[in-house]
Amino acid sequence: MSYRALQLCSSGGAYEALPDRPVQLDLADVRGRAERAGRKVVDARVMLILPGEPEVTLTRGGKIVVKTRDAEAAQRSFQAMISLIESPTSPG
């Protein structure tokens, strides 16, 4: 899955990235991957919220929001989320 560039939101309080093409993510699958990776996840049914510094939100449509004004922290969190989304599903 490819994303448009991570950009500062109009509010200036977060960075966001949108997928290049429309997607429908399996949030239950991504939640499982995040939890297996040791991340706490709040499942809000239409989005996942990964608390932390910074907090990251992932929507079913693939939008990623990183709540920070720090561009480097946003990029690291964005890449970590992409890794969770794209990691192969474990058999079992």
ChimeraX commands (.cxc) that place a marker at each C-alpha (Angstrom):
marker #1 position 0.00,0.00,0.00 radius 0.5
marker #1 position 1.36,3.41,-0.84 radius 0.5
marker #1 position 0.59,6.72,0.80 radius 0.5
marker #1 position 0.69,10.35,-0.15 radius 0.5
marker #1 position 3.31,12.34,1.71 radius 0.5
marker #1 position 2.87,12.81,5.44 radius 0.5
marker #1 position 1.61,16.38,5.84 radius 0.5
marker #1 position 0.91,18.73,8.70 radius 0.5
marker #1 position -2.86,19.01,9.26 radius 0.5
marker #1 position -4.52,22.38,8.80 radius 0.5
marker #1 position -4.90,22.63,12.59 radius 0.5
marker #1 position -1.13,22.33,12.98 radius 0.5
marker #1 position -1.50,19.82,15.81 radius 0.5
marker #1 position -0.94,16.58,13.90 radius 0.5
marker #1 position 0.43,15.01,10.76 radius 0.5
marker #1 position -1.71,12.93,8.44 radius 0.5
marker #1 position -1.27,10.63,5.48 radius 0.5
marker #1 position -3.87,9.31,3.07 radius 0.5
marker #1 position -3.54,6.19,0.93 radius 0.5
marker #1 position -2.96,6.77,-2.79 radius 0.5
marker #1 position -5.94,4.57,-3.64 radius 0.5
marker #1 position -9.17,3.82,-1.78 radius 0.5
marker #1 position -8.78,0.93,0.67 radius 0.5
marker #1 position -10.81,-0.90,3.28 radius 0.5
marker #1 position -8.49,-2.11,6.01 radius 0.5
marker #1 position -9.29,-5.06,8.23 radius 0.5
marker #1 position -8.93,-3.19,11.52 radius 0.5
marker #1 position -9.31,-6.38,13.58 radius 0.5
marker #1 position -6.29,-7.82,11.78 radius 0.5
marker #1 position -4.22,-4.66,12.27 radius 0.5
marker #1 position -5.28,-4.54,15.92 radius 0.5
marker #1 position -4.04,-8.09,16.42 radius 0.5
marker #1 position -0.72,-7.28,14.79 radius 0.5
marker #1 position -0.30,-4.17,16.95 radius 0.5
marker #1 position -1.13,-6.06,20.14 radius 0.5
marker #1 position 1.27,-8.88,19.24 radius 0.5
marker #1 position 3.92,-6.19,18.76 radius 0.5
marker #1 position 3.26,-5.03,22.34 radius 0.5
marker #1 position 1.23,-1.93,21.49 radius 0.5
marker #1 position -1.86,-0.91,23.43 radius 0.5
marker #1 position -4.82,-0.39,21.09 radius 0.5
marker #1 position -8.18,1.30,21.61 radius 0.5
marker #1 position -10.65,-0.17,19.11 radius 0.5
marker #1 position -13.28,2.45,18.29 radius 0.5
marker #1 position -14.85,0.18,15.64 radius 0.5
marker #1 position -14.29,2.58,12.72 radius 0.5
marker #1 position -10.74,3.44,13.78 radius 0.5
marker #1 position -7.89,2.22,15.93 radius 0.5
marker #1 position -6.16,4.52,18.38 radius 0.5
marker #1 position -2.68,3.62,19.52 radius 0.5
marker #1 position -2.01,5.69,22.65 radius 0.5
marker #1 position 1.50,6.81,23.28 radius 0.5
marker #1 position 3.87,9.58,22.48 radius 0.5
marker #1 position 2.79,10.37,19.89 radius 0.5
marker #1 position -0.72,8.97,19.64 radius 0.5
marker #1 position -1.54,7.41,16.28 radius 0.5
marker #1 position -5.00,6.90,14.76 radius 0.5
marker #1 position -5.75,4.59,11.84 radius 0.5
marker #1 position -9.11,4.65,10.07 radius 0.5
marker #1 position -10.77,1.82,8.16 radius 0.5
marker #1 position -10.15,3.85,4.99 radius 0.5
marker #1 position -6.41,3.84,5.70 radius 0.5
marker #1 position -5.96,7.42,6.90 radius 0.5
marker #1 position -3.16,7.71,9.46 radius 0.5
marker #1 position -3.08,10.64,11.90 radius 0.5
marker #1 position -0.05,11.17,14.15 radius 0.5
marker #1 position -0.78,13.64,16.94 radius 0.5
marker #1 position 2.44,15.58,17.24 radius 0.5
marker #1 position 4.00,18.75,15.88 radius 0.5
marker #1 position 7.40,17.04,15.67 radius 0.5
marker #1 position 7.98,16.06,12.03 radius 0.5
marker #1 position 10.63,13.43,12.86 radius 0.5
marker #1 position 8.47,11.76,15.52 radius 0.5
marker #1 position 5.55,11.79,13.09 radius 0.5
marker #1 position 7.64,10.13,10.39 radius 0.5
marker #1 position 8.88,7.40,12.78 radius 0.5
marker #1 position 5.33,6.66,13.99 radius 0.5
marker #1 position 4.00,6.69,10.43 radius 0.5
marker #1 position 6.63,4.17,9.32 radius 0.5
marker #1 position 5.87,1.95,12.33 radius 0.5
marker #1 position 2.16,2.00,11.42 radius 0.5
marker #1 position 2.93,1.14,7.79 radius 0.5
marker #1 position 4.98,-1.82,9.03 radius 0.5
marker #1 position 2.01,-3.05,11.08 radius 0.5
marker #1 position -0.39,-2.65,8.15 radius 0.5
marker #1 position 1.88,-4.39,5.68 radius 0.5
marker #1 position 3.30,-7.17,7.85 radius 0.5
marker #1 position 2.35,-10.63,6.65 radius 0.5
marker #1 position -0.38,-12.38,8.59 radius 0.5
marker #1 position 0.98,-15.16,10.73 radius 0.5
marker #1 position -0.46,-18.63,10.14 radius 0.5
marker #1 position -2.45,-19.96,12.99 radius 0.5
marker link #1:1,2 radius 0.2
marker link #1:2,3 radius 0.2
marker link #1:3,4 radius 0.2
marker link #1:4,5 radius 0.2
marker link #1:5,6 radius 0.2
marker link #1:6,7 radius 0.2
marker link #1:7,8 radius 0.2
marker link #1:8,9 radius 0.2
marker link #1:9,10 radius 0.2
marker link #1:10,11 radius 0.2
marker link #1:11,12 radius 0.2
marker link #1:12,13 radius 0.2
marker link #1:13,14 radius 0.2
marker link #1:14,15 radius 0.2
marker link #1:15,16 radius 0.2
marker link #1:16,17 radius 0.2
marker link #1:17,18 radius 0.2
marker link #1:18,19 radius 0.2
marker link #1:19,20 radius 0.2
marker link #1:20,21 radius 0.2
marker link #1:21,22 radius 0.2
marker link #1:22,23 radius 0.2
marker link #1:23,24 radius 0.2
marker link #1:24,25 radius 0.2
marker link #1:25,26 radius 0.2
marker link #1:26,27 radius 0.2
marker link #1:27,28 radius 0.2
marker link #1:28,29 radius 0.2
marker link #1:29,30 radius 0.2
marker link #1:30,31 radius 0.2
marker link #1:31,32 radius 0.2
marker link #1:32,33 radius 0.2
marker link #1:33,34 radius 0.2
marker link #1:34,35 radius 0.2
marker link #1:35,36 radius 0.2
marker link #1:36,37 radius 0.2
marker link #1:37,38 radius 0.2
marker link #1:38,39 radius 0.2
marker link #1:39,40 radius 0.2
marker link #1:40,41 radius 0.2
marker link #1:41,42 radius 0.2
marker link #1:42,43 radius 0.2
marker link #1:43,44 radius 0.2
marker link #1:44,45 radius 0.2
marker link #1:45,46 radius 0.2
marker link #1:46,47 radius 0.2
marker link #1:47,48 radius 0.2
marker link #1:48,49 radius 0.2
marker link #1:49,50 radius 0.2
marker link #1:50,51 radius 0.2
marker link #1:51,52 radius 0.2
marker link #1:52,53 radius 0.2
marker link #1:53,54 radius 0.2
marker link #1:54,55 radius 0.2
marker link #1:55,56 radius 0.2
marker link #1:56,57 radius 0.2
marker link #1:57,58 radius 0.2
marker link #1:58,59 radius 0.2
marker link #1:59,60 radius 0.2
marker link #1:60,61 radius 0.2
marker link #1:61,62 radius 0.2
marker link #1:62,63 radius 0.2
marker link #1:63,64 radius 0.2
marker link #1:64,65 radius 0.2
marker link #1:65,66 radius 0.2
marker link #1:66,67 radius 0.2
marker link #1:67,68 radius 0.2
marker link #1:68,69 radius 0.2
marker link #1:69,70 radius 0.2
marker link #1:70,71 radius 0.2
marker link #1:71,72 radius 0.2
marker link #1:72,73 radius 0.2
marker link #1:73,74 radius 0.2
marker link #1:74,75 radius 0.2
marker link #1:75,76 radius 0.2
marker link #1:76,77 radius 0.2
marker link #1:77,78 radius 0.2
marker link #1:78,79 radius 0.2
marker link #1:79,80 radius 0.2
marker link #1:80,81 radius 0.2
marker link #1:81,82 radius 0.2
marker link #1:82,83 radius 0.2
marker link #1:83,84 radius 0.2
marker link #1:84,85 radius 0.2
marker link #1:85,86 radius 0.2
marker link #1:86,87 radius 0.2
marker link #1:87,88 radius 0.2
marker link #1:88,89 radius 0.2
marker link #1:89,90 radius 0.2
marker link #1:90,91 radius 0.2
marker link #1:91,92 radius 0.2
view
